[in-house]
Amino acid sequence: MKQMTYAEAIRDGMRVEMHKDPNVYLQGEDVAQFGGCFGVTAGLYDEFGPTRVMNTPISEAVIVGSAVGAALAGLRPIAEIMFVDFMGCCMDELFNQAAKLRYMNGGKCKVPIVVRTPCGAGMGAAAQHSQCVESWFTHIPGVKTVMPSTPADAKGLMIAAIRDDNPVMYIEHKQLLPVPGDVPEGEYVVPLGKADIKRDGSDITIVAWSWMIQKALAAAEELAAKGINVEILDPRTLVPFDKDALLKSVAKTGKLLIVHEEVKTSGFGGEIAALVCEEGFDYLDAPIKRVTAPDTPIPFAPILEGAFIPSAEKIIKAVESMF
Amino acid sequence: MDLKKEQLLDMYKKMVTIRAFESKAVELFAAGQIPGFVHLYLGEEAIATGVCASLETKDYIASTHRGHGHLIAKGGDTKIMMAELFGRATGYCKGKGGSMHIADVNLGILGANGIVGAGMPLATGAAFACKYKKTDAVAVAFFGDGASDRATFHESLNLASTWKLPIVFLCENNGWAISNSQENHQNITDISDRASGYGIPGVSVDGNDVVAVYEAAGAAIDRARKGDGPTLVECKSWRWRGHFEGDPGAYKDPKDQADWLLKDPIPRLEKNLLKLKYATQAELDTIKAAADAEIEAAVKFAQASPQPDPSELLTDVYAD
C-alpha cells in the first residue's frame, strides 16, 4: 500500500499499463509537458516520451475519432477530454463510432479506447465546466461508464478500463483529485461491474458514486448519532451495473435513497429506481427517494453553486423522511 | 506513370464489377428485395478503382455511406456483399450493417460510415497507428464534397498535417451534397485549394479518368508511405443517381446530367485499352459478361442465404 491522491492513483494506473503494454498511449489537450489541465498526467511525458504522450490541437472530434481509428488498427489509446462538458464536441465519435463499429461490423472488430475526462461542480467554473452527465453515456449501448470515488478504485478501475476491449468513459471528479488514500502498488485491478460497500449498515441503502460518496459518508456519520444505520453502496461503474449487489443491499435494509450530482430528470437515479421497482419491489418498505441536483444549469456565484450541489444536509433530511 | 497491361485490365475488371453490382442493386431495390437505404456509386467507379490499385491489404481505408465501390476495389467478395445488402446472416456484417455500413475489417476497412465526414478522424487514427508501429502501411480517407464542409475535415487535416501522418484525404467530389450542388454549399471550385490551409499538397483530377486518379492517388500514397505526410486529392465526378435510391434527383439540371453521362469512365477506359491494343472488343465483352455473371451468382447466394437468427440482436454489443 502507498499513500497517494486520487489524481496520482489515476496516473499510476496509466503508468502501470504503459509500462506493460507498448500499444497504450495517451493523447489530449495539454497532457504532455504541461501535465494536463488538472495535473493528472504530470510526469508521463518525461517518463514515456513524445511518441506516447502527445498534445493534440483543441480538436475534440479528432482526439476521440483518431483514438477509435488507432484502436481499430491495434493500439489501445487513452484520450483525455479536458472537461466532460466538452464531450458535446465529440459525441459522434463516441456514440456513433466507438460504440457502434463493433456491432455494425457483425462483431468482427473491437474498439479498446479509454476516454478520460473530469466532471463535477464545486470550483466556481459555472455552467460549461462543472457538469455531471454520466447518463449521456450510460444511454449508449456499446460504451462502459466508470466513476471512481476513492484513490484505490481510481487506480484499479483505470487498469481495468485500459485492459477492456470496449470503449470506456472513465469519469474522474475534480473535487476528488487531491483526496489522499491507500492504494495498492503494482498491477491492482478493480473489475468493471463490481460494486463496493463503502459503509456497512442495516437501516437504509444509499446508492451514490463519485464525489457523492463523500457526501453520503458525512451524512451517514450524523445519522448514526441519531440511531439510523446507513449502508452506502458504490457501484463504481454504472455500465456494467452490479444489480445483484444493489438488490442484496436493498433486501437487507428495505429502503433505498439514490444520490447523484447529475440533474434529476433522466439522471441515472431514475434507472436505478426503475430497476429496483422491477426486480426488488417486495424488498421495499418505503418509497424510493432521490437526492440530486435540480434541473438547472450550474450557476457561478458560490452561494448559488452551493445550493445546486447535493449536500449532506439534504441527504440527512431525505433519509429522515423515510422513517 | 506507366501502367502495365495487367494492371489496366484489372482496373477495367474492377470498374465493370462495381457497375454490375450497382446496376443490379438499382433493380433489386426497386423490386423491394433490399431493405433500408441504398446509396449508389454509379458513375464514380474510376475513383475507388484508381485509388485502391496502389493499396495493399495492410493499408487502411475509411469508406462512406456510398461504399460498395470502395469495398469491391479493396478486394471485397461480391457474394458476401450482396448477402449484407439483403440483411442475411452470411453478409459481411452478419446482416447487422446493411448497405450503409458494409465493410470487411479484415481488408483494412475502418467501416462504411453513415455519418458524413466521420471517416476522416478514424483514418487519421489508423494512420497514426501505422506511424506508431513503424509499419509502412498508409490510410486513405474517402469522403465527399459535402463532408469537406464538416468540422471533422478541418480537425483531421490539421492534426494529420501537424503530426505528418501517412494518410491521403481522398475527396470524391460528385457535385452533390445530397440535394445541394457544390456552388450552393461552398465558395470554392477546387476543394484541393483547402490543402494550402494545412501546409500540405492538394491536387484536383478528373475523377472519371481512372489513369489520372491512379497517378494522383498513387503519388500521394507514395508520399505518405515515404513519411512525407498527408495529401489532399480531389477527384471530380458526378453522381448518376439520386442521393439514395428513391430520390429522383429532380434538383439536377437534365443537361448537366446528360453531359456527365457522356463522360462515363468505363467507355473511356475501354477506348484507351483498345487504342493500346491491350484487349480486343471481344475480350472486353467477355470481362463484362463475367462481371454480370458474378453478380447474378451473388444475388442467388444472397437470396439462398439464411436470415439472421433473432438471438443475434443481442450479440456483438460488447467484446468479452
Interface residues (C-beta under 8 A of the other chain):
Chain A: Y25 T51 M54 T56 P57 S59 A61 V62 V64 G65 S66 A67 V68 G69 A70 A71 L72 A73 G74 L75 P77 D92 E93 N96 Q97 L101 R102 Y103 M104 N105 G106 G107 K108 C109 K110 P112 P141 G142 K144 D165 N166
Chain B: Y60 A62 G91 Y92 C93 K94 G95 K96 G97 H101 A103 V105 N106 L110 G111 N113 G114 I115 A118 M120 P121 L122 A123 T124 G125 A126 A127 F128 A129 C130 Y132 K133 A139 A151 T152 E155 S156 N158 L159 T162 W163 T315 D316 V317 Y318 A319 D320
